[in-house]
Amino acid sequence: MQEKFYNDLILKGFCKITIDGYKQAVKKFLKDIKTNTPTKEQAEQWLLEIIKRNCSYSHISNNITIIKNFMKFLGISIDIQHPRRPTELPTKEILTEGEIARILAETKNSREKAILAILVYCGIRNKELCNLKVKDIDFENNIIKVLGGKFNKDRIVPLSKESFRIILDYLKDYKRDENDYLFTTIVENKQYNGNASRDLVKKIAIRAKIKKRVHPHLFRHSLITHLIERGANIVAVQSLAGHSNIETTMLYTHFSPKKIIQEYQYFVPSYI
């Protein structure tokens, strides 16, 4: 039944990265409820638990969409509605530059450090990280080619000097062919997945004694905010982040009072 559902998504034109997200969510859903034939009540209760855990808007909304579509495919309608999209980002959801430095310092090997480096320096989405292949890293031009990202869009993300060196060190320790996935699971050597990266990030954050709820997407929020605070052009940040419209990027300007103060101090006229 699940394969028929995924094949139906392919026929409807869903891109690979979206279908991979569906597979992860449905797999976790069925594992949690311990059955492959979910009822309406089980699906609604599972989604309510996610909402109660106060997860991010994107995580809650994505799971509601996926499970609703899966249950609809099974002929069952779900009543739970999507939460209202926030008009601004909560300050608690940002890591400081110092906190990120502490997290990077707590990585135990070149693999952990490379995964973290791409998240913190490039700000790519969790699914985009898992879909990276070695050939997507352009060492000659210091860029990463993110192919088939959100809304099936491609984009180019610059590599910092630090992340460039960290990825090179990783590839020396973990040999990969150019068509291989950049990161794979340790035991079965399969494509890396979102749950594995979330678990890894959480473990390293605990080592670093970070009290905030740390997850891969938090590094994306943090990088965008830090770039804007440091004076990066908003259009350039939009392109790097892969935002469909600039309004999404502009949320981060409301999120950054520090930048507003800096701009004011620089441009304020002298009346004396």
C-alpha angles and dihedrals in degrees: 000000000000092000090051088053093051091046088052089055090052091051089051090056100253112161123240096254091053093047090049088054090051091051093052094048096045091046091053092044094053092043092052095049091041097227140088092214104063122190127221090253093051093050094048093046091050092052092046090056090055091050091049091053088066094233121173120289091247094051093049095043094047093050092048091051094047098045092043091053092045093050091045088055087055090051096255125123120216121209101201113115129215116262118249112270110249116246091213139020119254114245092228089067094070128087118215120235088251093054091050090050089053092050093050090048091057096059111117102207144011092268094056091044093050093051091049094043093056091048096047100038100034102033094215121161121263094249090047090055091052092050096051116119127198091251089059089069108085103197092176093061098027095238141121119223108218104200124193095002125164111334085013091283125152123216143164122242122193121236119225119224089252096051091043091057094043093052091048090052090050093052090051090056097037111041115217136174116230093254093050123101109264091232129030135173115275101230104037099021090228128146111296114252139207095252091054093051092047090052092047094049091048093051094049092047089054090051088052090050093237110166097199122092100263121199134155095264090055089069089055092052090047096050094049091049093047092048091053092045089053091053103262116165110262093225091052090050090050090054093047092048093046093231113170093218134020092238089075091053091045089063086075092059089060086047092056113065087161090067092049090052091049092050092048094050091049098047104029110122121240110241096176 
